[in-house]
Amino acid sequence: MLHLVLLASLILAAPGALAAEAGLSKELGPTREAIDAAMHWIATGIEVVGVGIIVIGAAAASVVFVYGGLVTVGWPAAFHRYRANLGRGILLGLELLVAADIIGTVAVTPSFENLAILGLIVLIRTFMSFSLEVEIEGHWPWRRSEVEGSAEQQGRTERL
């Protein structure tokens, strides 16, 4: 899904980048400047929310970890849950940071240099998201149906 968003944003920004690189863009009018300023503030707001989600997710996961270790499930199970909860918070925050990068790069200053930087940022963050997803789930995404099928089969045999 994220790859489709990146591809669409690169396609939409390419004409503006071509015009800017070729020197064809005229002086920005007041409407375009207002739009650029609004997009900059929107991108900054989304970045702040993304970082906030990572920080709050880490704090909440830490509290749940300590509570689980001391009171409910014990330290080994609490640690497993902690890693999963921490990964979920980071994953959600990364998704918002990617969205902010797309808005900030494509909407505000589309140039080939900025698009290349955006591509690298999204590539790195997508790899991080993929790695976190594998860490949280404990298996490759393409093995999800196999794992869910074997879990259902275990549930049936345990009930019998």
Secondary structure, 3 states (H helix, E strand, C coil): CHHHHHHHHHHHHHHHHHHHHHCCCCCCCHHHHHHHHHHHHHHHHHHHHHHHHHHHHHHHHHHHHHHHHHHHCCHHHHHHHHHHHHHHHHHHHHHHHHHHHHHHHHHHCCCHHHHHHHHHHHHHHHHHHHHHHHHHHCCCHHHHHHHHHHHHHHHHHHHC
